[in-house]
Every structure is written in C-alpha cells, then in structure tokens.
Amino acid sequence: MIILSEQQLKNQLREQLGALCFFASEFDKGKRFLFREMAVKLRVLFHNTNGKTRSLLSQLNMENVLLFDSATLIHSEATNGIKAPVHFRFNVDVPLIFQPRLLPGMFKSNYNDWWESGAIIIDKNGKEYTRKEVVRYVTDNDGGAHVDSSLPDYYHALSRGDASGWSQKLPDGGERNIDPVPAIIREITHEVLETLLWKEYHANRLPYPHH
C-alpha cells in the first residue's frame, strides 16, 4: 500500500473543489440533477466512516477550519422551517422550485457544528436534518453514489412528499409537492466554496479553480 504525500492530497482537494465549481455552475444554468454530483464531492470532503475511511479534509488536518454558515434561524413557533436560506422562484417557463440564495456567509461555524450537529432543516413533521444527513441520503440512497429501491421514510417525505410544507396547485386540480433538496445541496456547496476557495487555497498556495 502506497501512502499519498501531502501534496498529492492537496492535488486531490484542488480537483474535488474544481469539480464542485463545475457542477455548481451547470446547476445554476438549469441542470438541477447535478445536485447529486455535488453531494458526492461533499461526502468525499467531509464524511468519516466509523474509523474505516477518513474524509479528505481530515487527511489534510483541516478539521479545524471555520466554515461559512449561511443558514438562517428558524422561529421557535414555526410549523415547518427550511433553515438553509432558500426561496421560491416562479415564471412561465420554470415551475415553482426552491432556489438557493447564495449569499455570503453571515457567520462561521466549526467543522462539527456545521457538518453534523446543527440542523439546517426542520420539516413540517418536526424532523431535523443536518448537512451530513441530507448529503448522505442523496449519495447513499438517492442516486449520488448508489440507488436504493426504497428510500428512508423521512427523506422520501422531504424530497417527494409534503414534508417541506410547500406545494403547487396544478391546472388539473391536483398538487405537486416541492422538493427542497437540490437547492439545499447547492447552498451547502456554496458555503464550502466560499470557505475553501478563498481561505484554504490561498493559505496553502494551491492552484485556484475558476468558479
């Protein structure tokens, strides 16, 4: 087994962030299915698996980084809340969808709070989701790195059901539930790029990918 050098790991980081930039740009042009590709890259950067595999940032000893956090607070009396800052856009060509706001981070959170402790979604059923949970549902169950024939109940309710609390009336009298997951993944990607492209790249003098 050959151990990769620090420079080789930094090259991997450059490539992963470059791919995130590309997928984010194409998502913004309308290729919303690429949220799954972004989720895979986020998993590579942040997820540790019970001591068996280490995230790329962990291997680079970057778990002390403070990450831009653009999530807004949820009112304590809200019946449902999308904590990540997303909003709706509607016009004659595009159905009602969640869109990420892509604003600069208002504050920073430590690695653990940002990734796996702080909830960014509380759905109308009271289920809380962290960034880690949303990313892993997409990568492990919903077509990112694996397609399951069944989805966890909570995630199915959020991405396909009415758990987001928002739906659109259709001309035939029916309703279409609105999935917030693609916009949430795009917003998380935005936070990561805001953090790592502007801080860690310059700090480590890594090549700068175009966003």
ROSE-4610 file (N, C-alpha, C; in Angstrom, 1 decimal, always signed):
// ROSE-4610
residu = [M/M/M/I/I/I/I/I/I/L/L/L/S/S/S/E/E/E/Q/Q/Q/Q/Q/Q/L/L/L/K/K/K/N/N/N/Q/Q/Q/L/L/L/R/R/R/E/E/E/Q/Q/Q/L/L/L/G/G/G/A/A/A/L/L/L/C/C/C/F/F/F/F/F/F/A/A/A/S/S/S/E/E/E/F/F/F/D/D/D/K/K/K/G/G/G/K/K/K/R/R/R/F/F/F/L/L/L/F/F/F/R/R/R/E/E/E/M/M/M/A/A/A/V/V/V/K/K/K/L/L/L/R/R/R/V/V/V/L/L/L/F/F/F/H/H/H/N/N/N/T/T/T/N/N/N/G/G/G/K/K/K/T/T/T/R/R/R/S/S/S/L/L/L/L/L/L/S/S/S/Q/Q/Q/L/L/L/N/N/N/M/M/M/E/E/E/N/N/N/V/V/V/L/L/L/L/L/L/F/F/F/D/D/D/S/S/S/A/A/A/T/T/T/L/L/L/I/I/I/H/H/H/S/S/S/E/E/E/A/A/A/T/T/T/N/N/N/G/G/G/I/I/I/K/K/K/A/A/A/P/P/P/V/V/V/H/H/H/F/F/F/R/R/R/F/F/F/N/N/N/V/V/V/D/D/D/V/V/V/P/P/P/L/L/L/I/I/I/F/F/F/Q/Q/Q/P/P/P/R/R/R/L/L/L/L/L/L/P/P/P/G/G/G/M/M/M/F/F/F/K/K/K/S/S/S/N/N/N/Y/Y/Y/N/N/N/D/D/D/W/W/W/W/W/W/E/E/E/S/S/S/G/G/G/A/A/A/I/I/I/I/I/I/I/I/I/D/D/D/K/K/K/N/N/N/G/G/G/K/K/K/E/E/E/Y/Y/Y/T/T/T/R/R/R/K/K/K/E/E/E/V/V/V/V/V/V/R/R/R/Y/Y/Y/V/V/V/T/T/T/D/D/D/N/N/N/D/D/D/G/G/G/G/G/G/A/A/A/H/H/H/V/V/V/D/D/D/S/S/S/S/S/S/L/L/L/P/P/P/D/D/D/Y/Y/Y/Y/Y/Y/H/H/H/A/A/A/L/L/L/S/S/S/R/R/R/G/G/G/D/D/D/A/A/A/S/S/S/G/G/G/W/W/W/S/S/S/Q/Q/Q/K/K/K/L/L/L/P/P/P/D/D/D/G/G/G/G/G/G/E/E/E/R/R/R/N/N/N/I/I/I/D/D/D/P/P/P/V/V/V/P/P/P/A/A/A/I/I/I/I/I/I/R/R/R/E/E/E/I/I/I/T/T/T/H/H/H/E/E/E/V/V/V/L/L/L/E/E/E/T/T/T/L/L/L/L/L/L/W/W/W/K/K/K/E/E/E/Y/Y/Y/H/H/H/A/A/A/N/N/N/R/R/R/L/L/L/P/P/P/Y/Y/Y/P/P/P/H/H/H/H/H/H]
num = [1/1/1/2/2/2/3/3/3/4/4/4/5/5/5/6/6/6/7/7/7/8/8/8/9/9/9/10/10/10/11/11/11/12/12/12/13/13/13/14/14/14/15/15/15/16/16/16/17/17/17/18/18/18/19/19/19/20/20/20/21/21/21/22/22/22/23/23/23/24/24/24/25/25/25/26/26/26/27/27/27/28/28/28/29/29/29/30/30/30/31/31/31/32/32/32/33/33/33/34/34/34/35/35/35/36/36/36/37/37/37/38/38/38/39/39/39/40/40/40/41/41/41/42/42/42/43/43/43/44/44/44/45/45/45/46/46/46/47/47/47/48/48/48/49/49/49/50/50/50/51/51/51/52/52/52/53/53/53/54/54/54/55/55/55/56/56/56/57/57/57/58/58/58/59/59/59/60/60/60/61/61/61/62/62/62/63/63/63/64/64/64/65/65/65/66/66/66/67/67/67/68/68/68/69/69/69/70/70/70/71/71/71/72/72/72/73/73/73/74/74/74/75/75/75/76/76/76/77/77/77/78/78/78/79/79/79/80/80/80/81/81/81/82/82/82/83/83/83/84/84/84/85/85/85/86/86/86/87/87/87/88/88/88/89/89/89/90/90/90/91/91/91/92/92/92/93/93/93/94/94/94/95/95/95/96/96/96/97/97/97/98/98/98/99/99/99/100/100/100/101/101/101/102/102/102/103/103/103/104/104/104/105/105/105/106/106/106/107/107/107/108/108/108/109/109/109/110/110/110/111/111/111/112/112/112/113/113/113/114/114/114/115/115/115/116/116/116/117/117/117/118/118/118/119/119/119/120/120/120/121/121/121/122/122/122/123/123/123/124/124/124/125/125/125/126/126/126/127/127/127/128/128/128/129/129/129/130/130/130/131/131/131/132/132/132/133/133/133/134/134/134/135/135/135/136/136/136/137/137/137/138/138/138/139/139/139/140/140/140/141/141/141/142/142/142/143/143/143/144/144/144/145/145/145/146/146/146/147/147/147/148/148/148/149/149/149/150/150/150/151/151/151/152/152/152/153/153/153/154/154/154/155/155/155/156/156/156/157/157/157/158/158/158/159/159/159/160/160/160/161/161/161/162/162/162/163/163/163/164/164/164/165/165/165/166/166/166/167/167/167/168/168/168/169/169/169/170/170/170/171/171/171/172/172/172/173/173/173/174/174/174/175/175/175/176/176/176/177/177/177/178/178/178/179/179/179/180/180/180/181/181/181/182/182/182/183/183/183/184/184/184/185/185/185/186/186/186/187/187/187/188/188/188/189/189/189/190/190/190/191/191/191/192/192/192/193/193/193/194/194/194/195/195/195/196/196/196/197/197/197/198/198/198/199/199/199/200/200/200/201/201/201/202/202/202/203/203/203/204/204/204/205/205/205/206/206/206/207/207/207/208/208/208/209/209/209/210/210/210/211/211/211]
x = [+0.8/+0.0/+0.9/+0.6/+1.4/+0.6/+1.3/+0.7/+0.9/-0.2/-0.1/+0.6/+1.3/+2.0/+1.0/+1.4/+0.5/+0.2/+1.2/+1.0/+0.0/+0.1/-0.9/-2.3/-2.4/-3.7/-4.2/-3.3/-3.7/-4.2/-3.5/-4.0/-5.4/-5.6/-7.0/-8.0/-7.6/-8.5/-8.8/-7.8/-8.0/-8.9/-8.8/-9.7/-11.1/-11.3/-12.6/-13.3/-12.6/-13.2/-13.5/-12.6/-12.8/-14.0/-14.2/-15.5/-16.7/-16.6/-17.7/-18.1/-17.1/-17.3/-18.0/-17.6/-18.2/-19.6/-19.9/-21.3/-22.2/-21.6/-22.4/-22.8/-21.8/-22.1/-23.1/-23.0/-24.0/-25.4/-25.4/-26.7/-27.4/-26.6/-27.2/-27.7/-27.2/-27.7/-28.9/-29.4/-30.6/-30.5/-29.2/-29.0/-29.1/-30.3/-30.5/-30.2/-30.2/-29.9/-28.5/-27.6/-26.3/-26.1/-27.2/-27.1/-26.5/-26.8/-26.3/-24.8/-24.3/-22.8/-22.1/-22.8/-22.2/-22.2/-23.3/-23.4/-22.3/-21.9/-20.8/-19.5/-19.2/-18.0/-18.0/-19.1/-19.2/-18.9/-19.4/-19.2/-17.7/-17.0/-15.6/-14.8/-15.3/-14.6/-14.8/-16.0/-16.4/-16.7/-17.0/-17.5/-16.5/-16.5/-15.7/-16.6/-16.1/-16.9/-16.4/-16.8/-16.5/-15.1/-14.2/-12.7/-12.2/-13.1/-12.6/-12.1/-12.8/-12.4/-12.4/-11.5/-11.3/-11.6/-12.3/-12.6/-11.3/-11.4/-10.2/-9.7/-10.6/-10.2/-9.6/-10.1/-9.4/-8.0/-7.8/-6.5/-5.5/-6.0/-5.2/-5.1/-5.7/-5.7/-6.4/-7.5/-8.2/-9.5/-9.7/-10.9/-11.1/-10.1/-10.2/-10.7/-10.9/-11.4/-12.8/-12.9/-14.3/-15.0/-16.2/-16.9/-17.9/-18.0/-19.1/-20.4/-21.3/-22.6/-23.7/-24.4/-25.4/-26.8/-26.9/-28.2/-28.9/-30.2/-30.9/-31.6/-31.9/-32.5/-34.0/-34.5/-35.9/-36.6/-37.8/-38.6/-39.1/-39.1/-39.4/-40.9/-41.7/-43.1/-43.4/-42.4/-42.7/-43.2/-44.2/-44.7/-43.8/-43.1/-42.1/-41.0/-39.8/-38.8/-37.7/-37.3/-36.2/-35.1/-34.2/-33.2/-32.2/-31.8/-30.8/-31.5/-30.9/-31.6/-31.9/-33.1/-33.6/-34.9/-35.3/-36.5/-37.1/-38.3/-39.0/-38.8/-38.8/-38.8/-39.9/-40.6/-41.6/-41.7/-41.8/-42.1/-42.8/-43.1/-43.9/-43.2/-41.9/-41.1/-40.6/-40.6/-40.0/-41.1/-41.3/-42.3/-41.8/-42.7/-42.3/-41.3/-40.1/-39.0/-38.3/-37.6/-36.7/-35.4/-35.0/-33.7/-32.8/-31.5/-30.6/-30.3/-30.1/-29.9/-28.4/-27.5/-26.1/-25.5/-25.9/-25.4/-24.1/-23.3/-22.1/-22.5/-21.6/-21.9/-21.9/-22.9/-23.1/-22.2/-21.9/-21.0/-20.4/-19.5/-18.8/-19.1/-19.1/-19.3/-18.1/-17.8/-16.8/-17.2/-16.2/-16.4/-17.6/-17.6/-18.5/-19.9/-20.1/-21.4/-21.9/-21.1/-21.5/-21.9/-21.2/-21.4/-22.4/-22.4/-23.2/-23.9/-23.9/-24.6/-25.8/-25.5/-26.5/-27.5/-28.8/-29.9/-30.0/-30.2/-30.4/-31.9/-32.5/-33.9/-34.7/-35.9/-36.9/-38.1/-38.5/-39.7/-41.0/-42.1/-43.4/-43.8/-43.1/-43.3/-42.4/-41.6/-40.7/-39.3/-39.1/-37.9/-36.7/-35.6/-34.5/-33.4/-32.8/-31.8/-30.5/-29.4/-28.1/-27.6/-26.5/-25.9/-25.5/-24.8/-24.4/-25.5/-26.6/-27.8/-28.3/-28.5/-29.0/-28.0/-26.7/-25.8/-25.7/-25.8/-25.7/-26.9/-28.1/-29.3/-29.2/-28.7/-28.5/-27.5/-26.3/-25.2/-25.5/-26.0/-26.0/-27.3/-28.4/-29.7/-30.4/-30.1/-30.9/-30.1/-29.2/-28.6/-27.3/-26.8/-25.5/-24.4/-24.1/-23.2/-23.9/-25.2/-25.9/-27.4/-28.1/-29.6/-30.2/-31.0/-31.7/-33.1/-33.7/-35.0/-36.1/-35.6/-36.5/-35.8/-36.5/-35.8/-36.3/-35.4/-35.9/-37.1/-38.1/-39.4/-39.2/-38.4/-38.3/-37.8/-36.7/-36.2/-37.1/-37.9/-38.9/-39.9/-40.3/-41.4/-40.9/-39.6/-39.0/-38.8/-38.3/-37.9/-39.0/-40.0/-41.1/-42.5/-42.5/-43.8/-44.1/-44.9/-45.3/-44.6/-43.5/-42.8/-42.2/-41.9/-41.3/-42.4/-43.6/-44.7/-45.1/-44.6/-44.9/-45.3/-46.4/-46.8/-47.4/-47.6/-48.1/-49.3/-50.4/-51.6/-51.4/-51.9/-51.8/-53.1/-53.0/-54.3/-55.4/-55.0/-56.0/-56.6/-56.2/-56.8/-55.9/-54.9/-54.0/-53.0/-52.0/-51.0/-49.6/-48.6/-47.2/-46.4/-45.9/-45.0/-43.7/-43.1/-41.9/-40.7/-39.7/-38.6/-37.5/-37.1/-36.0/-34.6/-34.5/-33.1/-32.1/-32.4/-31.4/-30.9/-31.8/-31.4/-30.5/-30.9/-30.1/-28.7/-28.6/-27.2/-26.4/-27.1/-26.4/-26.0/-26.8/-26.4/-25.2/-25.2/-24.1/-22.8/-22.9/-21.8/-21.3/-22.2/-21.8/-21.0/-21.5/-20.8/-19.4/-19.2/-17.9/-17.0/-17.5/-16.6/-16.3/-17.2/-16.9/-15.8/-15.8/-14.8/-13.4/-13.4/-12.2/-11.5/-12.2/-11.6/-10.9/-11.5/-10.9/-10.0/-10.1/-9.2/-8.1/-8.6/-7.6/-6.7/-7.3/-6.5/-5.3/-5.7/-4.6/-3.7/-4.2/-3.3/-2.3/-2.7/-1.9/-1.2/-1.5/-0.9/-1.2/-2.5/-2.9/-3.4/-3.4/-3.9/-5.4/-5.9/-7.2/-8.1/-9.1/-10.0/-11.0/-11.5/-12.4/-13.8/-14.5/-15.8/-16.9]
y = [-1.2/+0.0/+1.2/+2.2/+3.4/+4.6/+5.2/+6.4/+7.6/+8.3/+9.6/+10.7/+11.5/+12.6/+13.7/+14.7/+15.8/+16.6/+16.7/+17.4/+16.7/+15.4/+14.6/+14.8/+14.8/+15.0/+16.5/+17.4/+18.8/+18.8/+18.1/+18.0/+17.4/+16.4/+15.8/+16.9/+17.7/+18.7/+19.7/+20.1/+21.0/+20.4/+19.2/+18.5/+18.4/+18.1/+17.9/+19.3/+20.3/+21.7/+22.2/+21.8/+22.2/+21.6/+20.3/+19.6/+20.2/+20.6/+21.3/+22.6/+23.3/+24.6/+24.3/+23.3/+23.0/+22.6/+21.7/+21.2/+22.3/+23.2/+24.3/+25.2/+25.5/+26.4/+25.8/+24.5/+23.9/+23.8/+23.5/+23.6/+24.9/+26.0/+27.3/+27.6/+26.9/+27.1/+26.2/+25.5/+24.7/+23.2/+22.7/+21.2/+20.8/+20.9/+20.7/+19.3/+18.3/+16.9/+16.8/+17.8/+17.7/+18.0/+18.2/+18.3/+17.0/+15.8/+14.5/+14.5/+15.0/+15.0/+15.9/+17.0/+17.9/+17.2/+16.4/+15.7/+14.7/+14.0/+13.0/+13.7/+14.9/+15.6/+16.1/+16.5/+17.0/+15.8/+14.6/+13.4/+13.1/+13.2/+13.0/+14.0/+15.2/+16.2/+16.1/+15.7/+15.8/+14.6/+13.5/+12.3/+11.3/+11.0/+9.9/+8.8/+7.5/+6.3/+5.5/+5.7/+4.9/+4.4/+5.3/+5.0/+4.2/+3.8/+3.0/+3.8/+4.9/+5.8/+7.2/+8.0/+9.4/+10.4/+11.5/+12.5/+13.1/+13.7/+14.4/+15.5/+16.3/+17.4/+16.8/+15.7/+15.1/+14.6/+14.1/+13.6/+14.8/+15.9/+17.1/+17.9/+17.4/+18.0/+19.4/+19.5/+20.7/+20.7/+19.9/+19.8/+21.0/+21.8/+23.0/+24.2/+24.0/+25.2/+25.6/+27.0/+27.5/+27.7/+27.2/+27.2/+28.3/+28.9/+29.9/+29.2/+29.9/+29.3/+30.3/+30.0/+31.0/+30.6/+29.6/+29.2/+30.3/+30.5/+31.4/+30.7/+31.4/+30.8/+30.5/+29.5/+29.1/+29.6/+30.3/+30.8/+29.7/+29.9/+28.8/+28.3/+29.2/+28.8/+28.3/+28.2/+27.8/+26.4/+26.1/+24.8/+24.0/+24.6/+24.0/+25.0/+24.6/+25.6/+25.0/+25.8/+25.5/+26.4/+25.9/+26.8/+27.3/+26.5/+27.0/+28.0/+29.1/+30.3/+30.0/+29.4/+29.2/+29.9/+30.2/+30.9/+30.3/+30.8/+30.4/+31.3/+30.7/+31.4/+30.8/+31.7/+31.2/+32.1/+31.5/+32.2/+31.3/+31.8/+31.0/+29.7/+29.8/+28.7/+27.7/+28.1/+27.3/+27.1/+25.8/+25.6/+26.1/+26.2/+26.7/+25.7/+26.3/+25.5/+26.3/+25.5/+26.1/+26.5/+27.8/+28.2/+28.7/+28.3/+28.8/+30.3/+31.0/+32.4/+32.7/+31.8/+32.0/+33.3/+33.7/+34.9/+34.6/+35.7/+35.5/+35.0/+34.1/+33.6/+34.8/+34.8/+35.8/+35.5/+34.3/+33.9/+32.6/+32.1/+30.9/+29.9/+28.6/+27.6/+26.6/+25.9/+25.0/+23.7/+22.9/+21.8/+20.9/+20.5/+19.6/+20.1/+21.4/+22.0/+22.2/+22.6/+22.8/+21.5/+20.5/+19.2/+18.3/+18.1/+17.0/+17.4/+18.6/+18.9/+19.9/+20.9/+21.9/+21.5/+21.6/+21.3/+22.4/+22.1/+23.1/+23.0/+21.9/+21.8/+21.2/+21.8/+21.1/+21.1/+19.9/+19.8/+19.9/+19.9/+20.2/+19.1/+17.9/+16.8/+16.9/+18.0/+18.1/+17.4/+16.7/+16.0/+17.0/+16.9/+17.8/+17.1/+17.8/+17.3/+18.2/+17.5/+18.2/+18.2/+18.9/+18.8/+17.4/+16.8/+15.4/+14.5/+14.6/+13.7/+13.9/+15.2/+15.4/+14.9/+15.2/+14.8/+13.3/+12.6/+11.1/+10.5/+11.0/+10.5/+10.6/+11.7/+11.8/+10.9/+10.8/+9.9/+8.5/+8.1/+6.7/+6.0/+6.8/+6.2/+6.7/+7.9/+8.6/+8.9/+8.1/+8.3/+9.0/+9.4/+10.1/+9.1/+8.2/+7.1/+5.7/+5.7/+4.4/+4.8/+3.9/+4.0/+2.8/+3.2/+2.2/+2.0/+0.8/+0.6/+1.1/+1.5/+2.2/+3.2/+4.3/+5.4/+5.5/+6.0/+6.2/+7.1/+6.7/+7.4/+8.9/+9.4/+10.8/+11.5/+11.0/+11.6/+11.5/+10.5/+10.4/+11.5/+11.6/+12.7/+14.1/+14.3/+15.6/+15.8/+14.9/+15.0/+14.7/+13.9/+13.5/+13.9/+13.9/+14.1/+15.5/+15.7/+17.1/+17.6/+17.0/+17.4/+18.8/+19.3/+20.6/+21.7/+21.3/+22.2/+23.1/+22.9/+23.7/+22.8/+23.3/+22.5/+23.6/+23.1/+24.0/+23.4/+24.2/+23.8/+23.6/+22.5/+22.2/+22.5/+22.7/+23.1/+22.0/+20.8/+19.7/+19.6/+20.5/+20.5/+19.7/+19.0/+18.3/+19.2/+18.6/+19.4/+18.7/+19.5/+19.0/+19.4/+18.5/+18.8/+19.4/+20.3/+21.0/+20.5/+19.9/+19.3/+20.4/+20.5/+21.5/+20.9/+19.6/+19.0/+19.5/+19.6/+20.2/+21.5/+22.4/+23.8/+23.7/+22.8/+22.7/+22.3/+21.3/+20.8/+21.9/+22.7/+23.8/+24.8/+25.1/+26.1/+25.6/+24.3/+23.7/+23.9/+23.5/+23.7/+25.1/+26.1/+27.5/+27.8/+27.3/+27.6/+27.0/+25.8/+25.1/+25.9/+26.3/+27.1/+28.4/+29.1/+30.4/+30.2/+29.1/+28.9/+28.4/+27.4/+26.8/+27.5/+28.0/+28.7/+30.0/+30.7/+32.0/+31.9/+30.9/+30.8/+29.7/+28.5/+27.4/+27.4/+27.7/+27.7/+28.7/+29.9/+31.0/+30.6/+30.1/+29.7/+28.6/+27.7/+26.6/+26.8/+28.0/+28.3/+27.2/+26.8/+25.8/+26.5/+25.8/+26.4/+26.8/+27.8/+28.3/+27.9/+27.0/+26.7/+27.8/+28.0/+29.0/+28.6/+29.5/+29.2/+29.7]
z = [+0.0/+0.0/+0.0/-0.9/-1.0/-0.4/+0.6/+1.2/+0.4/+0.1/-0.7/+0.1/-0.6/+0.0/+0.3/+1.1/+1.4/+0.1/-0.7/-2.0/-2.9/-2.9/-3.7/-3.1/-1.8/-1.2/-1.5/-1.5/-1.9/-3.4/-4.2/-5.6/-5.7/-4.9/-4.8/-4.4/-3.4/-2.9/-4.0/-4.7/-5.9/-6.9/-7.2/-8.2/-7.7/-6.4/-5.9/-5.9/-5.5/-5.5/-6.9/-7.8/-9.2/-9.7/-9.4/-9.8/-9.2/-7.9/-7.3/-8.0/-8.4/-9.1/-10.4/-11.1/-12.4/-12.2/-11.3/-11.1/-10.6/-9.8/-9.3/-10.4/-11.3/-12.4/-13.3/-13.6/-14.5/-13.9/-12.6/-11.8/-12.0/-11.8/-11.9/-13.4/-14.3/-15.7/-16.0/-15.0/-15.2/-15.1/-15.0/-14.8/-13.4/-12.8/-11.4/-11.0/-11.9/-11.5/-11.0/-11.2/-10.8/-9.3/-8.6/-7.1/-6.6/-7.3/-6.8/-6.9/-8.0/-8.2/-7.1/-6.8/-5.8/-4.4/-4.1/-2.9/-2.7/-3.8/-3.8/-3.4/-4.0/-3.7/-2.3/-1.8/-0.4/+0.6/+0.2/+1.0/+1.1/-0.1/-0.1/+0.8/+0.8/+1.6/+3.1/+3.5/+4.9/+5.7/+5.0/+5.7/+6.2/+7.5/+8.0/+8.3/+8.1/+8.3/+9.4/+10.6/+11.7/+11.8/+11.5/+11.6/+10.4/+9.5/+8.4/+7.2/+6.9/+5.9/+6.5/+6.0/+6.5/+5.4/+5.8/+4.8/+4.3/+3.1/+2.5/+3.4/+4.0/+4.8/+6.1/+6.6/+7.8/+7.5/+6.3/+5.9/+5.8/+5.5/+5.3/+6.6/+7.7/+9.0/+8.9/+8.2/+8.1/+8.8/+9.8/+10.5/+11.5/+11.6/+12.5/+11.7/+10.4/+9.6/+10.1/+10.1/+10.3/+9.0/+8.9/+7.6/+7.6/+6.4/+6.3/+6.5/+7.2/+7.5/+7.1/+6.1/+5.6/+6.0/+6.9/+7.4/+8.2/+8.1/+8.9/+10.0/+11.1/+12.2/+11.9/+12.6/+12.5/+13.7/+13.4/+14.5/+15.4/+16.6/+17.6/+17.4/+16.8/+16.7/+15.2/+14.4/+13.0/+13.0/+12.1/+12.0/+11.0/+10.1/+9.3/+9.0/+8.8/+8.6/+7.7/+6.7/+5.9/+6.4/+7.2/+7.8/+6.9/+5.9/+4.9/+4.1/+3.7/+3.1/+1.6/+1.4/+0.1/-0.1/-1.3/-1.6/-2.9/-3.2/-4.4/-5.6/-6.8/-8.0/-8.9/-9.6/-10.5/-11.7/-12.9/-14.1/-15.0/-16.2/-17.1/-17.7/-17.6/-18.1/-17.1/-15.8/-14.8/-13.7/-13.3/-12.3/-10.9/-10.0/-8.7/-8.1/-7.7/-7.2/-6.1/-5.2/-4.3/-5.0/-4.7/-5.3/-4.2/-4.2/-3.2/-3.3/-2.2/-2.3/-2.6/-2.2/-2.5/-2.0/-0.8/-0.1/+0.6/+0.8/+1.7/+3.0/+3.6/+4.9/+6.0/+6.8/+7.8/+9.0/+9.2/+10.4/+10.0/+10.9/+10.7/+11.8/+11.4/+12.4/+12.4/+13.5/+13.5/+12.7/+12.4/+11.5/+12.0/+13.3/+13.8/+13.8/+14.2/+14.3/+12.9/+11.9/+10.6/+9.9/+10.1/+9.3/+10.0/+11.3/+11.8/+13.1/+13.6/+14.8/+14.6/+13.8/+13.6/+12.5/+12.9/+11.9/+11.0/+9.7/+8.7/+8.1/+8.4/+8.0/+9.2/+9.5/+10.3/+9.5/+9.1/+8.2/+9.0/+8.3/+8.9/+9.9/+9.9/+10.8/+12.0/+12.1/+13.2/+13.0/+11.9/+11.7/+11.4/+12.1/+11.9/+11.0/+10.1/+9.2/+9.4/+9.5/+9.4/+8.0/+7.7/+6.4/+6.1/+7.0/+6.8/+6.4/+7.1/+6.8/+5.4/+5.0/+3.7/+2.6/+2.8/+1.8/+1.7/+2.8/+2.8/+2.3/+2.5/+1.9/+0.4/-0.1/-1.6/-2.1/-1.5/-2.0/-1.8/-0.6/-0.3/-0.7/-0.9/-1.2/-2.5/-2.9/-3.9/-5.2/-5.6/-6.9/-7.0/-5.8/-5.9/-6.2/-5.2/-5.4/-5.5/-5.1/-5.1/-5.2/-5.9/-6.0/-5.2/-4.2/-3.4/-4.0/-3.9/-4.4/-3.5/-2.3/-1.3/-0.6/-0.2/+0.5/+1.9/+2.8/+4.2/+4.2/+5.1/+5.2/+5.3/+6.2/+6.4/+5.2/+4.5/+3.4/+2.2/+2.0/+1.0/+1.2/+2.4/+2.7/+2.4/+2.6/+2.4/+0.9/+0.1/-1.3/-2.2/-1.8/-2.7/-2.2/-0.8/-0.2/+0.2/+1.2/+1.6/+2.8/+3.2/+4.4/+4.4/+3.2/+3.1/+3.5/+3.4/+3.8/+2.6/+1.4/+0.3/-0.9/-1.6/-2.8/-3.8/-5.0/-6.1/-6.6/-6.8/-7.4/-8.9/-9.4/-10.8/-11.6/-12.9/-13.6/-13.6/-13.4/-13.3/-11.9/-11.0/-9.7/-8.6/-9.1/-8.2/-7.6/-6.9/-6.3/-6.5/-6.6/-6.8/-5.6/-4.9/-3.7/-4.2/-3.5/-3.9/-3.1/-3.8/-3.2/-2.9/-1.7/-1.4/-1.5/-1.6/-1.5/-2.5/-3.8/-4.7/-4.3/-3.9/-3.5/-2.2/-1.3/-0.1/-0.4/-1.3/-1.6/-2.3/-3.2/-3.9/-2.8/-1.8/-0.8/+0.0/+0.4/+1.1/+0.3/-1.0/-1.9/-1.9/-2.0/-1.9/-0.7/+0.5/+1.7/+1.7/+1.1/+1.0/+0.1/-1.0/-2.0/-1.4/-0.7/-0.1/+0.9/+1.7/+2.7/+2.1/+1.3/+0.9/-0.2/-1.2/-2.3/-1.8/-0.9/-0.5/+0.7/+1.5/+2.6/+2.5/+2.3/+2.3/+1.1/+0.0/-1.2/-1.1/-0.7/-0.6/+0.6/+1.7/+2.8/+2.4/+1.5/+1.2/-0.2/-0.8/-2.1/-3.2/-3.2/-4.2/-5.4/-6.5/-7.8/-7.6/-8.1/-7.9/-9.0/-8.8/-9.9/-10.1/-11.4/-11.7/-11.2/-10.5/-10.0/-11.1]
